[in-house]
Amino acid sequence: MRRLIGCLALTVSLVLTDAALVRDAAAQVTSSNGVTNPLQLLRQRMGESMVASSLLPLEGSVDPSEYRVGPGDFFTVVISSLEGSAAPIPVSADGRLPLPEAGSIEVGGLTLEEARERAITALREAFGRVPVDVTLSQPRQFYVHVSGSVPTPGRILALPVSRVSSALEFAFADTTRTPLTNPNLRPALRNVTLVSRDGTESRLDLMQYFSAGRTEHNPFLQDGDVVFVPSYDPAFEAVSVDGAVPFPGLYDARPNDTLADVLRAAGVTQVPSHIRAVRIQRGSESISVPANRAFTSQTGVRARDNISLAAERTPGGTAGVEGWVMHPGTYSIEQGATTVRELLELAGGLRDEALPRGAILERRALPDPMTGVQPENRLTPAPDLSNLMRADTLAIMQQLRLTDLDFLSRAYFAQELRTQNRVSVDLEAVLSGAAEPVTLRDGDRLIVPRDEHTVYVAGQVIRPGFVLHVEGRTVDYFIDAAGGRGAFASDVYLVRAGTGEVVAGTGTQVGSGDVIFVDRATDLAENAEMQRLVIAEQSARADARIRVAQTVVQSIGTLATLVALVVSLRRQ
């Protein structure tokens, strides 16, 4: 029993000692400020790289003419006269492949095709006419070095079928850290340098690989390769590309750069048909290259150049059609001559679900107030007025000095100013010939909403919202369908879809898409914010009236004093 207790005590002491040693080792690895030791970080990254590299997929079958054999590659030797399957044979550290009954042959540095031919020749000499074959069963792993403007430079495990971009993916994978360089500099991916073990150096434009898939700028890695990513200053060493390109932006300039090189880096493989020329702006100098020669001419490009693929504006202009037409889109027009009817004919006419009486013709006099609104929702009432007040209070209170209007009237005036980019058009009357033709201008946009067969009832009703439209019914019918009038209901207004015409009264027939508004008899605002502003406005006006009255009284008092003084002086 004592011996058992002694063994247990010894075991516990050993466990505690091991725990203390582990704790001390961790304390040595971790510095006093909590930053992990660089050696531990390096080992961690190496371990992660080994696991990740073992999971790398291949791009397909290995190309025997490009694959270079090296230490660590595993080959399978198949000899028909031998029963069973032989284990894969690795290439030794000195680049030799041991073959059964044929000795070792030198394969290091050879292509896979050359290595197979040499191995099969040696086996045939040993086995005569027996069919033999040699295949690569497992590619080796090796180290490459990544340095320069990357978050995690260092040694990275790679496969012979890995490309330069694969190594950079590992080097840029740590997004928690940034390269230890000037924050104004960026990685120059168009000037990546690849240095092989034999000293061969090549400059790679990885952006042409990423944008256009040109694999010659993203070669396979070999043992001991060094990948260097330089940095560049976009303000002085970049070429800017804009216009009709897939990836506009700044690109680091390369020595002997051409227009075609930069366009390919920006994802342009063919200049769009509507672009007639590519413009290069170099300071005050402007260079124009015909679009059909953009990829054949050897036009040079320098740092700080601007390349623009901007479409020329057509002399006549264009107009757009959105919503419920057969072929929505943008069409060429002749300004001041092409009509709305002709534009609809170009678009194939209206669809059966269209609501022509609700159509809107926009002319961009101001920024679009309906940005982000779908065409079928153009008739949806505006959101809560608090949003309007937060955005327009300053303009209403400071810019609109219309003293004859109260606060709500000025708010209404400011809101109506935002709709001045509409052109008055009654599409139903235009299509039927009952109205004069409406001509178009460049940039006009015709929006045809969908007929939802509803009427929106708002204001002082029991259940405000959309009500199913019934042909031939008047305003009263739809108010009753919305639950009837509220406790503070007063005047009723009908707003026509599309034109915005306001009709007072309840005996008017209502069309699909119209809006019915039931006003209230009180002066209460829609919400607390609006009510606060109204009260502030009323208080300001009351204070102004009081000040005017005080001024008048003081003036009268002063005048009376002066009159009394004059009278007293005359009596003397």
Protein Blocks (a to p, Z undefined) as FASTA:
>chain_A
ZZmmmmmmmmmmmmmmmmmmmmmmmmmmpcfkopacfklmmmmmmmmmmmmmmmpccfbj
cdfklmccdehiacddddfkbgcjdddddddfkopacdehkapadfehpafklmmmmmmm
mmmmmnomaccddddfbdcddddddedjdfbgcdddddfkbcfklmmmmmmmpmmbccdd
dfkbccdfklcccddfkopacdddfklmmmnopaklmccddehiacddddddfklmcccd
ehjdfbgcdddddehiafklmmmmnopabdcfklmbdcddehjbccdddfklmmmpccdc
dehiacdddddddfkbpcddehjdfbgcdddddehkacfklmmmmnopaafkbcfklpcc
dddfbccfkgoiafklmmpccddfklmmmmmmmmmmmmmccfkbcfklmmmmmmmmmmmm
pccddfklmmnopaccddddehiacdddddehiacdehjdfbgcdddddehiafklmmmm
nopaafkbccdddddehjlpacedjkbccdehiacddddfbfcdfblklmmmmmmmmmmm
mmmmmmmmmmmmmmmmmmmmmmmmmmmmmmZZ
